[in-house]
Amino acid sequence: MSPTSTSTVPEVYTGQSGCKYRVERVLQEETSPPRQVYLAGSGDRKFILKYIHAVNYHYLEDINNRLRNSAEHVRLTQDRIPEKSMFVFEYLKDHLLHLAQKDLPIDTTKRILKDALLGLAELHDQDIVHTDIKADNILIDWEDHQEGISVRKVQIGDLEDAAHIPAGSDMIGKQAGNWMWRSPEAHASGPVNKPSDIFSFALVCICAVHKRVIFAVGDEELEEGVDPLAIVIERQISYFADEEGIDAFLKHLGDDNPWVRVFEVVRDGFGKDNPRRPFALWKGVDEDFKSLICAMTKFDPGKRITAREALAHKWFEGV
């Protein structure tokens, strides 16, 4: 991705609604495959114009339509530019991965996470699985006042990899997004569904509260020939698995899944010289927060709490 001057693109696009969007600058541009994201203005409002690959255009249109009247906390299309295969979105100035690095009061962080979790619940209520939950897909509009940061709106964005999965079904082999935020079953190309989003959202919560992306792997941690994913899987088991949970997880993957043996080898590598470090025992972590995260990250996907259950958790009381 590289910034480009707007001289190479039309100055104005007209949406299906008749609204005209004047391009202010190019935010992203890729040539292979071709993809553009523009910041544009219309009147006194700002919008994002985003190219959607033609193969996905109508599918994503259907996803947006399913959510149209029931998803206040999901960033949906405001308009469309069909001849350019573009969707128009409201502009929100920041995302959580960036904002979390600021010294936010815990009440503000809880408000952001609860609103984002409401967005996830709204998706799941319509049997839509996001598949790419991560901190930089939690979009936030905020203002900096003398008394501190004021959050105006929080929404889950980037539905390009979202999937409508009817109740009772699973999606096999979906591995959207960055491996630092994926659930164990997504790494293993296993059955993916709403619990996979819940696991990823727990990682977002840890990032927001403790300013750590716990599955980020630095170059200094890698020995020659070691795949970063091996370290991520080892940490996932170390922090969140118990014997009962990982046994159920391996059954969830199925006997024919080649990743079963990978997880078994990693599981069996823990011992006296390489003990597990369960998140439930981490020091300096609020006990209610631990309870929430452990309930969202159970290794058995069937045992993870739902988005609606997480919203009712004690850690969110009073928010």
Secondary structure, DSSP 8 states (H G I E B T S, - for coil): -----GGGS-SEEE-TTS-EEEEEEEEEEEETTEEEEEEEEETTEEEEEEE--HHHHHHHHHHHHHHTTT-TTB--EEEEEGGGTEEEEE---EEHHHHTTS---HHHHHHHHHHHHHHHHHHHHTTEE-S---GGGEEEEEEEETTEEEEEEEEE---TT-EE--TT--EES---S-TTS--HHHHTT-EE-HHHHHHHHHHHHHHHHH---TT---GGG--TT--HHHHHHHHHHHHH--HHHHHHHHHHH-TT-THHHHHHHHHHT-BTTB----GGG-TTS-HHHHHHHHHH--SSGGGS--HHHHHTSGGGTT-
